[in-house]
């Protein structure tokens, strides 16, 4: 009885994770195919300029935030090449995403497990913003 409930719970959780990942991959494919990351970033760019990020760095940053480093790696690498980002911009995007990637994807997966949305997002976002800001300020070649 206990083993049966365990297996049913495991199957239920597996199905939920599969559904979330399926939707994420579907959205990733559509976003990449229609170039949606590069269309709306002009509105976001002024809001993150304090981090030292250029307008061109917004698209790879958004790809990492929404899809994570692993799922969004191809999109991120492609956007970095297309946007012609310099080493500083790549560093700042990498610093931010190193601490705060996959906010949407991770949150979706952990919410299925009953995690608190606040603790999944806000502390990570604050730390990533702070460290990226400091990295930009402490960087010698401005």
N, CA, C and O atoms as a MOPAC input file, in Angstrom:
PM7 MOZYME 1SCF
protein

 N      0.82200 1    -1.19200 1     0.00000 1
 C      0.00000 1     0.00000 1     0.00000 1
 C      0.87100 1     1.26300 1     0.00000 1
 O      0.63500 1     2.18000 1    -0.78600 1
 N      1.86800 1     1.30800 1     0.87400 1
 C      2.75500 1     2.46300 1     0.95800 1
 C      3.57200 1     2.58700 1    -0.32500 1
 O      3.76300 1     3.69000 1    -0.83700 1
 N      4.04900 1     1.46800 1    -0.83800 1
 C      4.84200 1     1.48500 1    -2.06500 1
 C      3.97500 1     1.93600 1    -3.24000 1
 O      4.43200 1     2.68700 1    -4.10100 1
 N      2.74400 1     1.48400 1    -3.27000 1
 C      1.83700 1     1.86400 1    -4.34400 1
 C      1.55800 1     3.37200 1    -4.30900 1
 O      1.57500 1     4.02500 1    -5.35300 1
 N      1.30500 1     3.92500 1    -3.12700 1
 C      1.07900 1     5.37700 1    -2.99400 1
 C      2.32800 1     6.15500 1    -3.39200 1
 O      2.24700 1     7.20100 1    -4.03600 1
 N      3.49200 1     5.62000 1    -2.99500 1
 C      4.76300 1     6.26100 1    -3.34600 1
 C      4.93600 1     6.29400 1    -4.86000 1
 O      5.28800 1     7.33300 1    -5.42000 1
 N      4.69600 1     5.18400 1    -5.51700 1
 C      4.85200 1     5.11600 1    -6.96700 1
 C      3.84500 1     6.00700 1    -7.69300 1
 O      4.19000 1     6.64900 1    -8.68500 1
 N      2.61300 1     6.04800 1    -7.20900 1
 C      1.61300 1     6.93600 1    -7.81100 1
 C      1.99100 1     8.40900 1    -7.62100 1
 O      1.82800 1     9.21700 1    -8.53500 1
 N      2.48900 1     8.74700 1    -6.44900 1
 C      2.96000 1    10.11300 1    -6.19400 1
 C      4.13400 1    10.46200 1    -7.08300 1
 O      4.22700 1    11.57500 1    -7.60000 1
 N      5.03100 1     9.50400 1    -7.25800 1
 C      6.19700 1     9.71300 1    -8.11700 1
 C      5.76800 1     9.91900 1    -9.56800 1
 O      6.29200 1    10.80000 1   -10.24900 1
 N      4.83600 1     9.12500 1   -10.03600 1
 C      4.32300 1     9.29300 1   -11.39300 1
 C      3.61600 1    10.63200 1   -11.56600 1
 O      3.77700 1    11.29400 1   -12.59100 1
 N      2.84300 1    11.02500 1   -10.57700 1
 C      2.14100 1    12.31100 1   -10.62000 1
 C      3.14400 1    13.46200 1   -10.69500 1
 O      2.98300 1    14.36900 1   -11.51200 1
 N      4.16400 1    13.43400 1    -9.85900 1
 C      5.19200 1    14.47100 1    -9.86700 1
 C      5.94900 1    14.45900 1   -11.18900 1
 O      6.21500 1    15.51500 1   -11.76400 1
 N      6.29300 1    13.28300 1   -11.66600 1
 C      6.99900 1    13.17000 1   -12.94100 1
 C      6.19400 1    13.75700 1   -14.08000 1
 O      6.74400 1    14.43500 1   -14.94700 1
 N      4.88900 1    13.50200 1   -14.08600 1
 C      4.01300 1    14.05800 1   -15.11700 1
 C      3.99900 1    15.58800 1   -15.04700 1
 O      4.06400 1    16.25300 1   -16.08100 1
 N      3.91300 1    16.14900 1   -13.84100 1
 C      3.88500 1    17.60700 1   -13.69400 1
 C      5.19500 1    18.22900 1   -14.19100 1
 O      5.17800 1    19.24500 1   -14.88500 1
 N      6.32000 1    17.61900 1   -13.83600 1
 C      7.61600 1    18.13400 1   -14.28100 1
 C      7.73100 1    18.03400 1   -15.79900 1
 O      8.20100 1    18.96400 1   -16.45400 1
 N      7.30200 1    16.90500 1   -16.35400 1
 C      7.31700 1    16.73600 1   -17.80600 1
 C      6.47900 1    17.82100 1   -18.48100 1
 O      6.91500 1    18.41400 1   -19.46800 1
 N      5.29500 1    18.08100 1   -17.96400 1
 C      4.40800 1    19.08400 1   -18.56100 1
 C      5.04600 1    20.47600 1   -18.52300 1
 O      4.98000 1    21.21700 1   -19.50300 1
 N      5.65500 1    20.82300 1   -17.40300 1
 C      6.30500 1    22.13200 1   -17.28300 1
 C      7.46600 1    22.24100 1   -18.26300 1
 O      7.60000 1    23.25200 1   -18.95300 1
 N      8.30000 1    21.21900 1   -18.32900 1
 C      9.45000 1    21.25600 1   -19.23800 1
 C      9.00500 1    21.25000 1   -20.70000 1
 O      9.62100 1    21.90700 1   -21.53800 1
 N      7.95000 1    20.51800 1   -21.00300 1
 C      7.42900 1    20.50200 1   -22.37100 1
 C      6.99400 1    21.90500 1   -22.79000 1
 O      7.32200 1    22.36100 1   -23.88500 1
 N      6.26800 1    22.57200 1   -21.93100 1
 C      5.81200 1    23.93500 1   -22.23400 1
 C      7.00600 1    24.86900 1   -22.37800 1
 O      7.03200 1    25.70600 1   -23.28100 1
 N      7.99400 1    24.73300 1   -21.49600 1
 C      9.18500 1    25.59000 1   -21.57700 1
 C      9.92100 1    25.37400 1   -22.89200 1
 O     10.31400 1    26.34200 1   -23.54300 1
 N     10.11100 1    24.12500 1   -23.29200 1
 C     10.79100 1    23.85000 1   -24.55500 1
 C      9.98900 1    24.34600 1   -25.74800 1
 O     10.56400 1    24.84100 1   -26.71700 1
 N      8.67700 1    24.22000 1   -25.68900 1
 C      7.82500 1    24.71800 1   -26.75900 1
 C      7.95900 1    26.23800 1   -26.87200 1
 O      8.11700 1    26.77500 1   -27.96800 1
 N      7.89600 1    26.91600 1   -25.74300 1
 C      8.04600 1    28.37600 1   -25.73800 1
 C      9.43200 1    28.77400 1   -26.22500 1
 O      9.56900 1    29.72200 1   -26.99800 1
 N     10.45700 1    28.05800 1   -25.77900 1
 C     11.83200 1    28.34200 1   -26.21000 1
 C     11.95000 1    28.23800 1   -27.72300 1
 O     12.56200 1    29.09700 1   -28.35900 1
 N     11.37600 1    27.20600 1   -28.29600 1
 C     11.42200 1    27.02100 1   -29.74700 1
 C     10.70200 1    28.15300 1   -30.46800 1
 O     11.20600 1    28.66700 1   -31.46600 1
 N      9.53700 1    28.54500 1   -29.98000 1
 C      8.78200 1    29.62800 1   -30.60300 1
 C      9.50200 1    30.96800 1   -30.47600 1
 O      9.55400 1    31.74900 1   -31.42600 1
 N     10.05100 1    31.22100 1   -29.30500 1
 C     10.79100 1    32.46800 1   -29.07600 1
 C     11.99500 1    32.55000 1   -30.00700 1
 O     12.26300 1    33.59600 1   -30.59700 1
 N     12.71100 1    31.44800 1   -30.13100 1
 C     13.88700 1    31.43400 1   -30.99400 1
 C     13.48600 1    31.57000 1   -32.46600 1
 O     14.10200 1    32.32900 1   -33.21400 1
 N     12.45700 1    30.83300 1   -32.87400 1
 C     12.02600 1    30.84500 1   -34.27500 1
 C     11.54000 1    32.22400 1   -34.71900 1
 O     11.83000 1    32.65300 1   -35.83600 1
 N     10.80300 1    32.91700 1   -33.85500 1
 C     10.22800 1    34.21100 1   -34.22600 1
 C     11.05000 1    35.40300 1   -33.73100 1
 O     10.63800 1    36.54900 1   -33.91100 1
 N     12.20200 1    35.15000 1   -33.11200 1
 C     13.07700 1    36.22900 1   -32.66800 1
 C     12.44900 1    37.15900 1   -31.64500 1
 O     12.70700 1    38.36300 1   -31.65600 1
 N     11.62800 1    36.60900 1   -30.76200 1
 C     10.89000 1    37.43900 1   -29.81400 1
 C     11.77800 1    38.09700 1   -28.75700 1
 O     11.43900 1    39.16700 1   -28.25100 1
 N     12.90800 1    37.47200 1   -28.41700 1
 C     13.77600 1    38.06900 1   -27.39200 1
 C     14.38400 1    39.37900 1   -27.86800 1
 O     14.62300 1    40.28200 1   -27.06700 1
 N     14.63100 1    39.48500 1   -29.15100 1
 C     15.26300 1    40.70500 1   -29.65300 1
 C     14.26200 1    41.80400 1   -29.99000 1
 O     14.65900 1    42.94000 1   -30.24800 1
 N     12.97300 1    41.48300 1   -29.99300 1
 C     11.96800 1    42.48700 1   -30.35500 1
 C     11.55700 1    43.38900 1   -29.19400 1
 O     11.34900 1    44.58600 1   -29.39600 1
 N     11.43700 1    42.84600 1   -27.98900 1
 C     10.90100 1    43.63800 1   -26.88700 1
 C     11.92500 1    44.15200 1   -25.90400 1
 O     11.55900 1    44.74700 1   -24.89000 1
 N     13.19200 1    43.94000 1   -26.17700 1
 C     14.18000 1    44.30000 1   -25.16200 1
 C     14.49200 1    45.77900 1   -25.07900 1
 O     15.10700 1    46.21000 1   -24.10400 1
 N     14.09800 1    46.57200 1   -26.05300 1
 C     14.38700 1    48.01500 1   -26.00900 1
 C     13.68500 1    48.69900 1   -24.83600 1
 O     14.16500 1    49.71100 1   -24.32400 1
 N     12.55300 1    48.14500 1   -24.41400 1
 C     11.83300 1    48.71600 1   -23.27600 1
 C     12.50400 1    48.36000 1   -21.95000 1
 O     12.39400 1    49.10700 1   -20.97800 1
 N     13.18600 1    47.24300 1   -21.91000 1
 C     13.82000 1    46.76800 1   -20.67900 1
 C     15.20800 1    47.38200 1   -20.49800 1
 O     15.64400 1    47.59800 1   -19.36700 1
 N     15.89600 1    47.66100 1   -21.58600 1
 C     17.27500 1    48.13800 1   -21.53800 1
 C     17.50300 1    49.33300 1   -20.60700 1
 O     18.45600 1    49.30700 1   -19.82800 1
 N     16.67400 1    50.37600 1   -20.65300 1
 C     16.91600 1    51.52000 1   -19.76300 1
 C     16.82200 1    51.15700 1   -18.27600 1
 O     17.45800 1    51.79500 1   -17.43700 1
 N     16.03400 1    50.14200 1   -17.95900 1
 C     15.83900 1    49.76100 1   -16.56000 1
 C     17.01700 1    48.98500 1   -15.97800 1
 O     17.15600 1    48.90000 1   -14.75800 1
 N     17.85400 1    48.42800 1   -16.82200 1
 C     18.99700 1    47.65900 1   -16.30900 1
 C     20.33200 1    48.31600 1   -16.65400 1
 O     21.39000 1    47.72600 1   -16.43600 1
 N     20.28600 1    49.50100 1   -17.17600 1
 C     21.52000 1    50.20000 1   -17.54100 1
 C     22.42700 1    50.43000 1   -16.33000 1
 O     23.64800 1    50.48800 1   -16.47600 1
 N     21.84000 1    50.56200 1   -15.13500 1
 C     22.63800 1    50.78400 1   -13.91800 1
 C     23.57100 1    49.60400 1   -13.62700 1
 O     24.54100 1    49.74800 1   -12.88300 1
 N     23.27900 1    48.45000 1   -14.20700 1
 C     24.14800 1    47.28500 1   -14.02400 1
 C     25.35900 1    47.32700 1   -14.95800 1
 O     26.27500 1    46.51500 1   -14.82800 1
 N     25.36000 1    48.26500 1   -15.89000 1
 C     26.43100 1    48.35600 1   -16.86200 1
 C     26.14300 1    47.56400 1   -18.12500 1
 O     27.01100 1    47.42300 1   -18.98600 1
 N     24.93500 1    47.05100 1   -18.23500 1
 C     24.56800 1    46.25100 1   -19.40000 1
 C     24.05900 1    47.13200 1   -20.52700 1
 O     23.28000 1    48.05900 1   -20.30900 1
 N     24.50900 1    46.82900 1   -21.72000 1
 C     24.05900 1    47.57700 1   -22.89000 1
 C     22.71600 1    47.04300 1   -23.37000 1
 O     22.23500 1    46.01200 1   -22.89800 1
 N     22.13300 1    47.74900 1   -24.29700 1
 C     20.85300 1    47.32200 1   -24.86300 1
 C     20.98400 1    45.95700 1   -25.54700 1
 O     20.05600 1    45.14900 1   -25.51600 1
 N     22.13100 1    45.71200 1   -26.15800 1
 C     22.36400 1    44.45300 1   -26.86300 1
 C     22.46900 1    43.26800 1   -25.91000 1
 O     22.25700 1    42.12700 1   -26.32200 1
 N     22.79300 1    43.52000 1   -24.64600 1
 C     22.96700 1    42.43900 1   -23.66900 1
 C     21.64200 1    41.96200 1   -23.08400 1
 O     21.59700 1    40.93900 1   -22.40100 1
 N     20.57100 1    42.69200 1   -23.34600 1
 C     19.27600 1    42.35300 1   -22.75700 1
 C     18.74900 1    41.01900 1   -23.27500 1
 O     18.24500 1    40.21500 1   -22.49000 1
 N     18.85300 1    40.76600 1   -24.56900 1
 C     18.29400 1    39.54200 1   -25.14600 1
 C     18.92400 1    38.27800 1   -24.54600 1
 O     18.18600 1    37.38700 1   -24.12500 1
 N     20.26900 1    38.16300 1   -24.48900 1
 C     20.82000 1    36.96200 1   -23.85200 1
 C     20.48600 1    36.88300 1   -22.36300 1
 O     20.31900 1    35.79200 1   -21.81800 1
 N     20.39100 1    38.03100 1   -21.71400 1
 C     20.02100 1    38.04600 1   -20.30400 1
 C     18.61500 1    37.48900 1   -20.10800 1
 O     18.38600 1    36.67100 1   -19.21700 1
 N     17.68500 1    37.92600 1   -20.93100 1
 C     16.30900 1    37.43000 1   -20.84100 1
 C     16.21800 1    35.93800 1   -21.15700 1
 O     15.45600 1    35.21100 1   -20.52000 1
 N     16.98700 1    35.49000 1   -22.12800 1
 C     16.99200 1    34.05800 1   -22.45900 1
 C     17.42900 1    33.24500 1   -21.24600 1
 O     16.83100 1    32.21400 1   -20.93700 1
 N     18.46500 1    33.70500 1   -20.56200 1
 C     18.93500 1    33.00200 1   -19.37400 1
 C     17.96000 1    33.06800 1   -18.21700 1
 O     17.79700 1    32.09300 1   -17.48400 1
 N     17.31400 1    34.20200 1   -18.04500 1
 C     16.34700 1    34.34900 1   -16.95900 1
 C     15.14700 1    33.43000 1   -17.17300 1
 O     14.69100 1    32.76700 1   -16.24100 1
 N     14.64600 1    33.39600 1   -18.38800 1
 C     13.44700 1    32.60500 1   -18.65400 1
 C     13.73100 1    31.11500 1   -18.81400 1
 O     12.97700 1    30.28500 1   -18.30600 1
 N     14.80500 1    30.76900 1   -19.51000 1
 C     15.02700 1    29.37600 1   -19.86800 1
 C     16.20100 1    28.72100 1   -19.15900 1
 O     16.37300 1    27.50600 1   -19.25100 1
 N     17.00100 1    29.49200 1   -18.46100 1
 C     18.14100 1    28.91900 1   -17.77400 1
 C     19.36500 1    28.82600 1   -18.66700 1
 O     19.30200 1    29.07200 1   -19.87100 1
 N     20.45600 1    28.47300 1   -18.05900 1
 C     21.71400 1    28.40100 1   -18.79400 1
 C     21.75800 1    27.13700 1   -19.65200 1
 O     22.24900 1    27.16900 1   -20.78000 1
 N     21.25200 1    26.03900 1   -19.12700 1
 C     21.32900 1    24.78300 1   -19.86900 1
 C     20.35800 1    24.79300 1   -21.04900 1
 O     20.77400 1    24.54600 1   -22.18100 1
 N     19.08800 1    25.06900 1   -20.81200 1
 C     18.10300 1    25.05100 1   -21.88700 1
 C     18.29600 1    26.21200 1   -22.84400 1
 O     18.05100 1    26.07400 1   -24.04200 1
 N     18.72800 1    27.34500 1   -22.33400 1
 C     18.87500 1    28.52900 1   -23.17200 1
 C     20.27000 1    28.75700 1   -23.71300 1
 O     20.52300 1    29.78700 1   -24.33800 1
 N     21.18500 1    27.82200 1   -23.48900 1
 C     22.58600 1    28.02200 1   -23.87500 1
 C     22.75400 1    28.32600 1   -25.36200 1
 O     23.49400 1    29.23700 1   -25.73200 1
 N     22.07800 1    27.57300 1   -26.20000 1
 C     22.18800 1    27.81100 1   -27.64100 1
 C     21.68700 1    29.18800 1   -28.02100 1
 O     22.30900 1    29.88900 1   -28.82000 1
 N     20.56100 1    29.57200 1   -27.44700 1
 C     19.98800 1    30.89200 1   -27.72800 1
 C     20.92600 1    31.98000 1   -27.21100 1
 O     21.18400 1    32.96200 1   -27.90600 1
 N     21.43500 1    31.80300 1   -25.99300 1
 C     22.32500 1    32.80100 1   -25.38400 1
 C     23.59100 1    32.97000 1   -26.23200 1
 O     23.97800 1    34.09500 1   -26.55200 1
 N     24.23700 1    31.85200 1   -26.59700 1
 C     25.47100 1    31.91600 1   -27.39200 1
 C     25.20300 1    32.56900 1   -28.74400 1
 O     25.99200 1    33.39500 1   -29.20300 1
 N     24.10500 1    32.20800 1   -29.37400 1
 C     23.75500 1    32.77600 1   -30.66800 1
 C     23.50400 1    34.27800 1   -30.56000 1
 O     23.95800 1    35.04900 1   -31.40500 1
 N     22.78500 1    34.69100 1   -29.52200 1
 C     22.49600 1    36.11400 1   -29.34100 1
 C     23.76000 1    36.91500 1   -29.03600 1
 O     23.89700 1    38.05200 1   -29.48800 1
 N     24.67500 1    36.33500 1   -28.27800 1
 C     25.93500 1    37.03200 1   -27.97700 1
 C     26.71600 1    37.28200 1   -29.26100 1
 O     27.29100 1    38.35400 1   -29.45000 1
 N     26.73300 1    36.28100 1   -30.14300 1
 C     27.42300 1    36.46000 1   -31.43000 1
 C     26.70100 1    37.48700 1   -32.29600 1
 O     27.32800 1    38.38700 1   -32.85300 1
 N     25.38500 1    37.35000 1   -32.40500 1
 C     24.60400 1    38.26600 1   -33.25900 1
 C     24.66800 1    39.70500 1   -32.76100 1
 O     24.77000 1    40.63700 1   -33.55900 1
 N     24.60800 1    39.88500 1   -31.45300 1
 C     24.59400 1    41.23200 1   -30.88300 1
 C     25.99700 1    41.83700 1   -30.84300 1
 O     26.14300 1    43.04400 1   -30.64900 1
 N     27.02200 1    41.01300 1   -31.02300 1
 C     28.39400 1    41.51500 1   -31.00700 1
 C     28.81800 1    42.06300 1   -29.65200 1
 O     29.44000 1    43.12200 1   -29.57500 1
 N     28.48400 1    41.35000 1   -28.59100 1
 C     28.80800 1    41.83500 1   -27.25000 1
 C     30.30900 1    41.76900 1   -26.98200 1
 O     30.98200 1    40.81800 1   -27.37900 1
 N     30.81900 1    42.78800 1   -26.30800 1
 C     32.22600 1    42.77400 1   -25.92600 1
 C     32.41300 1    41.93600 1   -24.65900 1
 O     31.44500 1    41.45700 1   -24.06900 1
 N     33.66800 1    41.76900 1   -24.25700 1
 C     33.97500 1    40.89600 1   -23.11800 1
 C     33.31600 1    41.37000 1   -21.82200 1
 O     32.87800 1    40.55700 1   -21.00900 1
 N     33.24900 1    42.67000 1   -21.63800 1
 C     32.64500 1    43.19700 1   -20.42000 1
 C     31.15800 1    42.84500 1   -20.35700 1
 O     30.66300 1    42.42900 1   -19.31000 1
 N     30.45200 1    43.00800 1   -21.46700 1
 C     29.02700 1    42.69600 1   -21.49200 1
 C     28.78500 1    41.20500 1   -21.26200 1
 O     27.86300 1    40.82500 1   -20.54000 1
 N     29.60700 1    40.37200 1   -21.87300 1
 C     29.48400 1    38.92500 1   -21.67500 1
 C     29.74700 1    38.57500 1   -20.21000 1
 O     29.05500 1    37.73400 1   -19.63500 1
 N     30.75300 1    39.22500 1   -19.60400 1
 C     31.04900 1    38.98900 1   -18.19100 1
 C     29.86200 1    39.37500 1   -17.31400 1
 O     29.46300 1    38.60800 1   -16.43800 1
 N     29.29800 1    40.55500 1   -17.54500 1
 C     28.17800 1    41.01300 1   -16.71500 1
 C     26.94600 1    40.12000 1   -16.87800 1
 O     26.26600 1    39.81900 1   -15.89700 1
 N     26.66000 1    39.70100 1   -18.09600 1
 C     25.54100 1    38.77100 1   -18.31600 1
 C     25.82900 1    37.45400 1   -17.59900 1
 O     24.93900 1    36.88200 1   -16.97000 1
 N     27.06200 1    36.97500 1   -17.69300 1
 C     27.44000 1    35.71200 1   -17.05800 1
 C     27.35800 1    35.78800 1   -15.53700 1
 O     26.90300 1    34.84500 1   -14.89000 1
 N     27.79500 1    36.90100 1   -14.97000 1
 C     27.72400 1    37.07800 1   -13.52000 1
 C     26.26600 1    37.04800 1   -13.06500 1
 O     25.92000 1    36.34700 1   -12.11500 1
 N     25.42800 1    37.80400 1   -13.74000 1
 C     24.02100 1    37.83800 1   -13.37000 1
 C     23.39300 1    36.44900 1   -13.49600 1
 O     22.74500 1    35.97400 1   -12.56400 1
 N     23.58200 1    35.80700 1   -14.62800 1
 C     22.95400 1    34.50300 1   -14.85600 1
 C     23.55500 1    33.40500 1   -13.99000 1
 O     22.88900 1    32.41100 1   -13.70300 1
 N     24.79500 1    33.57200 1   -13.57500 1
 C     25.39800 1    32.58900 1   -12.68400 1
 C     24.65700 1    32.48500 1   -11.35900 1
 O     24.63000 1    31.42200 1   -10.73800 1
 N     24.06800 1    33.56700 1   -10.93500 1
 C     23.33100 1    33.56900 1    -9.66400 1
 C     21.82800 1    33.56800 1    -9.82700 1
 O     21.10300 1    33.21000 1    -8.89900 1
 N     21.35700 1    33.95800 1   -10.97700 1
 C     19.91700 1    34.18300 1   -11.10900 1
 C     19.39900 1    33.70000 1   -12.45800 1
 O     18.64400 1    34.41100 1   -13.12100 1
 N     19.78800 1    32.51800 1   -12.86400 1
 C     19.27200 1    32.01900 1   -14.13400 1
 C     18.00000 1    31.20400 1   -13.90000 1
 O     17.74700 1    30.72800 1   -12.79300 1
 N     17.22900 1    31.05700 1   -14.92600 1
 C     16.03900 1    30.19900 1   -14.93500 1
 C     15.01500 1    30.55900 1   -13.85900 1
 O     14.39700 1    29.67600 1   -13.26500 1
 N     14.84000 1    31.83100 1   -13.61600 1
 C     13.84800 1    32.24800 1   -12.61900 1
 C     12.48100 1    31.66600 1   -12.96200 1
 O     11.79200 1    31.16000 1   -12.07600 1
 N     12.08100 1    31.72600 1   -14.20300 1
 C     10.76600 1    31.24400 1   -14.60200 1
 C     10.72400 1    29.71000 1   -14.55200 1
 O      9.80600 1    29.12500 1   -13.97700 1
 N     11.71000 1    29.08200 1   -15.14900 1
 C     11.72700 1    27.61800 1   -15.21300 1
 C     11.88300 1    26.99300 1   -13.82800 1
 O     11.10800 1    26.10500 1   -13.47300 1
 N     12.86000 1    27.43200 1   -13.04200 1
 C     13.06900 1    26.88100 1   -11.69900 1
 C     11.84700 1    27.10000 1   -10.80900 1
 O     11.42400 1    26.20100 1   -10.08300 1
 N     11.29600 1    28.28800 1   -10.87500 1
 C     10.13600 1    28.59600 1   -10.05000 1
 C      8.97300 1    27.67100 1   -10.38800 1
 O      8.30000 1    27.15900 1    -9.49300 1
 N      8.74100 1    27.46000 1   -11.66800 1
 C      7.67500 1    26.55200 1   -12.08400 1
 C      7.88400 1    25.14700 1   -11.55900 1
 O      6.94600 1    24.51600 1   -11.07200 1
 N      9.10600 1    24.65500 1   -11.65700 1
 C      9.39100 1    23.29500 1   -11.18600 1
 C      9.27400 1    23.18100 1    -9.67200 1
 O      8.70600 1    22.21100 1    -9.17000 1
 N      9.79800 1    24.14800 1    -8.94300 1
 C      9.77100 1    24.05800 1    -7.48600 1
 C      8.40100 1    24.37300 1    -6.89000 1
 O      8.08100 1    23.90400 1    -5.79800 1
 N      7.59600 1    25.15400 1    -7.59000 1
 C      6.23400 1    25.39600 1    -7.11800 1
 C      5.42500 1    24.10700 1    -7.11000 1
 O      4.56300 1    23.91400 1    -6.25200 1
 N      5.70300 1    23.22700 1    -8.06300 1
 C      5.04300 1    21.92000 1    -8.10100 1
 C      5.35300 1    21.13300 1    -6.83300 1
 O      4.53100 1    20.34800 1    -6.35900 1
 N      6.54300 1    21.35200 1    -6.29500 1
 C      6.95000 1    20.65900 1    -5.07600 1
 C      6.49000 1    21.37000 1    -3.81200 1
 O      6.71100 1    20.87900 1    -2.70500 1
 N      5.85300 1    22.52300 1    -3.97300 1
 C      5.30600 1    23.23400 1    -2.82700 1
 C      6.20700 1    24.32400 1    -2.26200 1
 O      5.98500 1    24.77700 1    -1.14000 1
 N      7.20500 1    24.75000 1    -3.00300 1
 C      8.12200 1    25.78500 1    -2.52100 1
 C      7.43100 1    27.15200 1    -2.51500 1
 O      6.41400 1    27.35600 1    -3.17800 1
 N      8.00500 1    28.06900 1    -1.75600 1
 C      7.49000 1    29.43100 1    -1.63600 1
 C      8.06800 1    30.28500 1    -2.76600 1
 O      9.28600 1    30.34700 1    -2.93300 1
 N      7.20700 1    30.93800 1    -3.53700 1
 C      7.64600 1    31.72200 1    -4.69300 1
 C      8.55400 1    32.88300 1    -4.28800 1
 O      9.48800 1    33.21700 1    -5.01600 1
 N      8.29200 1    33.49300 1    -3.14500 1
 C      9.12200 1    34.61100 1    -2.68100 1
 C     10.57000 1    34.16600 1    -2.50200 1
 O     11.48500 1    34.80800 1    -3.01700 1
 N     10.78100 1    33.07000 1    -1.77200 1
 C     12.13600 1    32.61100 1    -1.47800 1
 C     12.83900 1    32.03600 1    -2.70000 1
 O     14.06500 1    31.92100 1    -2.71500 1
 N     12.09100 1    31.68200 1    -3.70100 1
 C     12.69200 1    31.20200 1    -4.94600 1
 C     13.16300 1    32.33400 1    -5.84700 1
 O     14.09100 1    32.15100 1    -6.63400 1
 N     12.54100 1    33.49000 1    -5.74400 1
 C     12.82900 1    34.54300 1    -6.71000 1
 C     13.50800 1    35.78000 1    -6.12900 1
 O     14.56800 1    36.18300 1    -6.60800 1
 N     12.92400 1    36.37400 1    -5.12400 1
 C     13.38200 1    37.69000 1    -4.65600 1
 C     14.82400 1    37.68600 1    -4.14100 1
 O     15.60800 1    38.52400 1    -4.58600 1
 N     15.21600 1    36.79200 1    -3.23000 1
 C     16.61500 1    36.81800 1    -2.78300 1
 C     17.61200 1    36.59300 1    -3.91600 1
 O     18.65200 1    37.25000 1    -3.97000 1
 N     17.29900 1    35.67000 1    -4.81800 1
 C     18.19900 1    35.42500 1    -5.95200 1
 C     18.32700 1    36.65900 1    -6.82700 1
 O     19.42100 1    37.01100 1    -7.26800 1
 N     17.21100 1    37.30500 1    -7.07100 1
 C     17.21100 1    38.49500 1    -7.91600 1
 C     17.99200 1    39.63700 1    -7.26900 1
 O     18.77400 1    40.30800 1    -7.94200 1
 N     17.79000 1    39.86200 1    -5.98200 1
 C     18.49700 1    40.93400 1    -5.27000 1
 C     20.00100 1    40.68000 1    -5.25700 1
 O     20.78800 1    41.58900 1    -5.52500 1
 N     20.39900 1    39.45900 1    -4.95000 1
 C     21.83400 1    39.12700 1    -4.91700 1
 C     22.45300 1    39.28000 1    -6.29700 1
 O     23.53900 1    39.84500 1    -6.42700 1
 N     21.77700 1    38.78600 1    -7.32800 1
 C     22.31100 1    38.89600 1    -8.68600 1
 C     22.44400 1    40.35400 1    -9.11500 1
 O     23.45000 1    40.73200 1    -9.71500 1
 N     21.44300 1    41.17200 1    -8.81400 1
 C     21.52200 1    42.59400 1    -9.14700 1
 C     22.69200 1    43.26200 1    -8.42100 1
 O     23.45900 1    44.01600 1    -9.02000 1
 N     22.81500 1    42.97600 1    -7.13200 1
 C     23.89300 1    43.58800 1    -6.34300 1
 C     25.28500 1    43.18200 1    -6.80800 1
 O     26.15800 1    44.03700 1    -6.96100 1
 N     25.50000 1    41.91400 1    -7.03000 1
 C     26.82300 1    41.43800 1    -7.43900 1
 C     27.15200 1    41.90800 1    -8.85600 1
 O     28.30000 1    42.25000 1    -9.13800 1
 N     26.17400 1    41.92800 1    -9.73700 1
 C     26.42300 1    42.41500 1   -11.10100 1
 C     26.75100 1    43.90600 1   -11.07000 1
 O     27.65400 1    44.35400 1   -11.77700 1
 N     26.03300 1    44.67200 1   -10.26300 1
 C     26.30500 1    46.09900 1   -10.11300 1
 C     27.72900 1    46.31700 1    -9.59300 1
 O     28.46700 1    47.14700 1   -10.12500 1
 N     28.11200 1    45.57100 1    -8.55300 1
 C     29.47200 1    45.70300 1    -7.99600 1
 C     30.53700 1    45.26500 1    -8.99000 1
 O     31.59400 1    45.88800 1    -9.08000 1
 N     30.27200 1    44.21100 1    -9.72600 1
 C     31.23100 1    43.75200 1   -10.74400 1
 C     31.46200 1    44.84500 1   -11.77300 1
 O     32.59700 1    45.09500 1   -12.17900 1
 N     30.39200 1    45.48900 1   -12.19200 1
 C     30.52100 1    46.57200 1   -13.15200 1
 C     31.32000 1    47.73000 1   -12.57100 1
 O     32.16800 1    48.29700 1   -13.26000 1
 N     31.06900 1    48.08700 1   -11.32500 1
 C     31.76200 1    49.22300 1   -10.70100 1
 C     33.24000 1    48.92000 1   -10.42000 1
 O     34.09300 1    49.80300 1   -10.52000 1
 N     33.52800 1    47.67000 1   -10.06900 1
 C     34.90800 1    47.30200 1    -9.71900 1
 C     35.75400 1    46.92100 1   -10.92000 1
 O     36.97200 1    46.79400 1   -10.80400 1
 N     35.14500 1    46.74300 1   -12.03500 1
 C     35.86000 1    46.35900 1   -13.25500 1
 C     36.77800 1    47.50400 1   -13.67900 1
 O     36.34600 1    48.65200 1   -13.77300 1
 N     38.03200 1    47.18800 1   -13.93200 1
 C     39.02600 1    48.23600 1   -14.22100 1
 C     38.87600 1    48.84600 1   -15.59800 1
 O     39.01200 1    50.06200 1   -15.73800 1
 N     38.60300 1    48.05500 1   -16.61700 1
 C     38.51300 1    48.60600 1   -17.97800 1
 C     37.07100 1    48.97700 1   -18.28900 1
 O     36.29500 1    48.15300 1   -18.77200 1
 N     36.73700 1    50.17900 1   -18.01700 1
 C     35.36100 1    50.64600 1   -18.21900 1
 C     35.30000 1    51.19500 1   -19.57800 1
 O     34.24500 1    51.66100 1   -20.00800 1

